[in-house]
C-alpha cells in the first residue's frame, strides 16, 4: 500500500522541552509515525525516560540535554543530531518559560528579558542553526509551539503573551525567507492544556471553572490533542502549509458557548 500522508519514516525530528507535557506527546507521536526523534530538555534523566518509553514501543530516539537559553547548548543539540543521524527534517521548538504571573506594569525587566530570550530568541537561534542543513538536503519543517496567549490580551500573562505573538511572526518570517528552499515554518497555538507548565492555571478552581465555562467544548485540552498537529505539519500531509498558526483551544477563540449565568 502507498505510505500514509502522515508517515514520518526516515525523517529526523528535534523536539525541545520534550521530557513532559506537549513536547513529550509530540516526541512520542512523531516516533510512532516512524520519525527518529531527539528528545531534549534541561534534565538528561527526564529525557532518557521518554527515550526508553519510545524504544520500548519499537521507536528510535536519543536524549540530548539542552538549556534553550544558552546558545552553545543549542548548537551542541544540532551537532549531536547531525552526528547521530546526519540530517534534521523537523525542528519542533516547544520549550518555553514564564517566570512571572501578574500585571505587566509590575513585571521586572529581568523577567521580561528572560521570557523573550527563552521563548523567542532561542527559537530564532535554533532555526538558524538547523535551516542551512535542511535547505541543503532539499527542505524541512519548523514547528513552533506558541499559545492563544499570543492572540489575546491578558491581565496576568502579558509578557508571555507578547513572546508567543512574536513566535507567530517568527514563523511567518522564516516561511518567507526559507520557503524558496522548500522549508516550511508554522506555529501551533494551544489553549489551556493539562501540563505541568500550566498547572498553576488548571489547578486554580476559579480559573478552571471560568475557562471550562467559556470554552465551547467545556473542558481543557490534553497534551496528546496537540501532538497530531505537529505530526501533520512535519509530514507530507502538511507540505503546502507554511507561515500559519493552527489554533487548538477547544473553541475558546470562537467565543463562549452561551451568554448569561456566571
For each residue, the residues with C-beta under 8 A, 3 or more apart:
1:
2:
3: 7 9
4: 7 33
5: 235 236 237
6: 33 231 232 235 236 237
7: 3 4 33 34 235 236
8: 11 13 30 33 34 35 89 90 231 234 235
9: 3 33 34 35
10: 34
11: 8 34 35 36 89 90 234
12: 35 36 37 38 81 85 87 88 89 90
13: 8 27 30 35 36 37 38 88 89 90 91 92 234
14: 37 38 40 77 78 81 88 90 91 92 126 130
15: 18 23 26 27 30 37 38 39 40 92 94
16: 23 40 41 66 68 77 92 93 94 95 126
17: 20 21 22 23 40 41 68 94 95 96 145
18: 15 23 24 26 27 37 39 40 41 47 50 92 94
19: 23 24 39 41 43 46 47 49 50
20: 17 23 24 41 46 195 196
21: 17 24 25 193 195 196 197 223
22: 17 25 26 94 145 190 193 195 223 226 227
23: 15 16 17 18 19 20 26 27 41 92 94 95 145
24: 18 19 20 21 27 28 39 50 223
25: 21 22 28 29 223 224 226 227
26: 15 18 22 23 29 30 92 94 145 226 227 230 231
27: 13 15 18 23 24 30 31 37 39 50 54 61 92
28: 24 25 31 32 50 53 54 59 227
29: 25 26 32 33 224 227 228 230 231
30: 8 13 15 26 27 33 35 37 90 92 227 230 231 234
31: 27 28 34 35 36 37 54 57 59 60 61
32: 28 29 57 59
33: 4 6 7 8 9 29 30 231 235
34: 7 8 9 10 11 31
35: 8 9 11 12 13 30 31 89 90 234
36: 11 12 13 31 60 61 85
37: 12 13 14 15 18 27 30 31 54 59 60 61 62
38: 12 13 14 15 61 62 63 64 77 80 81 84
39: 15 18 19 24 27 47 48 50 51 54 61 62 63 64
40: 14 15 16 17 18 47 63 64 65 66 77 95
41: 16 17 18 19 20 23 46 47 65 66 95
42: 65 66 67
43: 19 46 47 65
44: 47 48 63 64 65
45: 48 49
46: 19 20 41 43 49 50
47: 18 19 39 40 41 43 44 50 51 63 64 65
48: 39 44 45 51 52 63
49: 19 45 46 52 53
50: 18 19 24 27 28 39 46 47 53 54 61 63
51: 39 47 48 54 55 61 62 63
52: 48 49 55 56
53: 28 49 50 56 57
54: 27 28 31 37 39 50 51 57 59 60 61
55: 51 52 58 59 60 61
56: 52 53
57: 31 32 53 54
58: 55
59: 28 31 32 37 54 55
60: 31 36 37 54 55
61: 27 31 36 37 38 39 50 51 54 55
62: 37 38 39 51 80 84
63: 38 39 40 44 47 48 50 51
64: 38 39 40 44 47 76 77 80 81
65: 40 41 42 43 44 47 73
66: 16 40 41 42 70 73 74 76 77
67: 42 70 73
68: 16 17 73 74 95 118 122 126
69: 114 117 118 122
70: 66 67 73 74
71: 74 75 125
72: 75 76
73: 65 66 67 68 70 76 77
74: 66 68 70 71 77 78 122 125 126 129
75: 71 72 78 79 129
76: 64 66 72 73 79 80
77: 14 16 38 40 64 66 73 74 80 81 126
78: 14 74 75 81 82 88 126 129 130 133
79: 75 76 82 83
80: 38 62 64 76 77 83 84
81: 12 14 38 64 77 78 84 85 88
82: 78 79 85 86 87 88 133
83: 79 80
84: 38 62 80 81
85: 12 36 81 82
86: 82
87: 12 82 133 137
88: 12 13 14 78 81 82 91 130 133 134 140
89: 8 11 12 13 35 134 137 140 141 234
90: 8 11 12 13 14 30 35 140 141 142 143 233 234
91: 13 14 88 126 127 130 134 140 141 142 143
92: 13 14 15 16 18 23 26 27 30 143 145 230 234
93: 16 122 123 126 127 142 143 144 145 167
94: 15 16 17 18 22 23 26 145
95: 16 17 23 40 41 68 118 122
96: 17 118 119 145 160 163 164 197
97: 114 115 118 119
98: 101 115 157 159 160 197
99: 111 114 115
100: 107 108 111 112 115 159 160
101: 98 156 157 200
102: 106 107 156
103: 106 107 155 156 158
104: 107 158 159
105:
106: 102 103
107: 100 102 103 104 111 112 158 159
108: 100 111 112
109: 112 113
110: 113 114
111: 99 100 107 108 114 115 159
112: 100 107 108 109 115 116 159
113: 109 110 116 117
114: 69 97 99 110 111 117 118
115: 97 98 99 100 111 112 118 119 159 160 162 163
116: 112 113 119 120 121 159 162 163 166
117: 69 113 114 120 121 122
118: 68 69 95 96 97 114 115 121 122
119: 96 97 115 116 122 123 160 163 164 166 167
120: 116 117 123 124 163 166 167 170
121: 116 117 118 124 125
122: 68 69 74 93 95 117 118 119 125 126
123: 93 119 120 126 127 144 167 170
124: 120 121 127 128 170
125: 71 74 121 122 128 129
126: 14 16 68 74 77 78 91 93 122 123 129 130
127: 91 93 123 124 130 131 142 170 174 185
128: 124 125 131 132
129: 74 75 78 125 126
130: 14 78 88 91 126 127 133 134 140 142
131: 127 128 134 135 140 142 174 178 181 183
132: 128 135 136
133: 78 82 87 88 130 136 137
134: 88 89 91 130 131 137 139 140 178 181 183
135: 131 132 138 139 140 178 181 182 183
136: 132 133
137: 87 89 133 134 140
138: 135 182
139: 134 135 181 182 183 184
140: 88 89 90 91 130 131 134 135 137 182 183 184
141: 89 90 91 183 184 185 186 233 234 238
142: 90 91 93 127 130 131 171 174 183 184 185 186
143: 90 91 92 93 185 186 187 188 230 233 234
144: 93 123 167 168 170 171 185 186 187 188
145: 17 22 23 26 92 93 94 96 187 188 190 226 230
146: 150 164 165 167 168 171 187 188 189 245
147: 150 160 161 164 189 190
148: 151 152 189 190 191 247 249 252 253
149: 152 154 157 160 161 164
150: 146 147 161 162 163 164 165 166 167 168 189 245
151: 148 165 189 245 247 253
152: 148 149 161 253
153: 158 161
154: 149 157 158 160 161
155: 103 158
156: 101 102 103
157: 98 101 149 154 160 161
158: 103 104 107 153 154 155 161 162
159: 98 100 104 107 111 112 115 116 162 163
160: 96 98 100 115 119 147 149 154 157 163 164
161: 147 149 150 152 153 154 157 158 164 165
162: 115 116 150 158 159 165 166
163: 96 115 116 119 120 150 159 160 166 167
164: 96 119 146 147 149 150 160 161 167 168 189
165: 146 150 151 161 162 168 169
166: 116 119 120 150 162 163 169 170
167: 93 119 120 123 144 146 150 163 164 170 171 187
168: 144 146 150 164 165 171 172 187 189 245
169: 165 166 172 173
170: 120 123 124 127 144 166 167 173 174 185
171: 142 144 146 167 168 174 175 185 186 187 243 244 245
172: 168 169 175 176 185 243
173: 169 170 176 177
174: 127 131 142 170 171 177 178 183 185
175: 171 172 178 179 184 185 186 242 243
176: 172 173 179 243
177: 173 174
178: 131 134 135 174 175 181 183 185
179: 175 176 182 183 184 242 243
180:
181: 131 134 135 139 178
182: 135 138 139 140 179
183: 131 134 135 139 140 141 142 174 178 179
184: 139 140 141 142 175 179 233 238 239 241 242
185: 127 141 142 143 144 170 171 172 174 175 178 242 243
186: 141 142 143 144 171 175 233 238 241 242 243 244 245 246
187: 143 144 145 146 167 168 171 244 245 246
188: 143 144 145 146 226 229 230 233 245 246 248
189: 146 147 148 150 151 164 168 245 246 247 248 249
190: 22 145 147 148 193 221 226 248 249
191: 148 211 215 220 221 247 248 249 250 252 253
192: 198 201 202 211 220 221 249
193: 21 22 190 198 220 221 222 223 225 226
194: 198 202 220 221 222 223
195: 20 21 22 198 199 223
196: 20 21 199
197: 21 96 98
198: 192 193 194 195 201 202
199: 195 196 202 203
200: 101 203 204
201: 192 198 204 207 208 211
202: 192 194 198 199 207 208 211 220
203: 199 200 208
204: 200 201 207 208
205: 208 209
206: 209 210
207: 201 202 204 210 211
208: 201 202 203 204 205 211 212 220
209: 205 206 212 213
210: 206 207 213 214
211: 191 192 201 202 207 208 214 215 220 252
212: 208 209 215 218 219 220
213: 209 210 218 256
214: 210 211 252 256 257
215: 191 211 212 218 219 220 249 250 251 252 256 257
216: 250 251 252 254 255 256 257
217: 250 251
218: 212 213 215 250 257
219: 212 215 250
220: 191 192 193 194 202 208 211 212 215 250
221: 190 191 192 193 194 225 226 248 249 250
222: 193 194 225
223: 21 22 24 25 193 194 195 226 227
224: 25 29 227 228
225: 193 221 222 228 248
226: 22 25 26 145 188 190 193 221 223 229 230 248
227: 22 25 26 28 29 30 223 224 230 231
228: 29 224 225 231 232
229: 188 226 232 233 246 248
230: 26 29 30 92 143 145 188 226 227 233 234
231: 6 8 26 29 30 33 227 228 234 235
232: 6 228 229 235 237 238
233: 90 141 143 184 186 188 229 230 238 241 246
234: 8 11 13 30 35 89 90 92 141 143 230 231 238
235: 5 6 7 8 33 231 232 238 239
236: 5 6 7 239
237: 5 6 232
238: 141 184 186 232 233 234 235 241
239: 184 235 236
240:
241: 184 186 233 238 244
242: 175 179 184 185 186
243: 171 172 175 176 179 185 186
244: 171 186 187 241
245: 146 150 151 168 171 186 187 188 189
246: 186 187 188 189 229 233
247: 148 151 189 191 253
248: 188 189 190 191 221 225 226 229
249: 148 189 190 191 192 215 221 252 253
250: 191 215 216 217 218 219 220 221
251: 215 216 217 254 255 257
252: 148 191 211 214 215 216 249 256
253: 148 151 152 191 247 249
254: 216 251
255: 216 251
256: 213 214 215 216 252 259
257: 214 215 216 218 251
258:
259: 256
260:
261:
262:
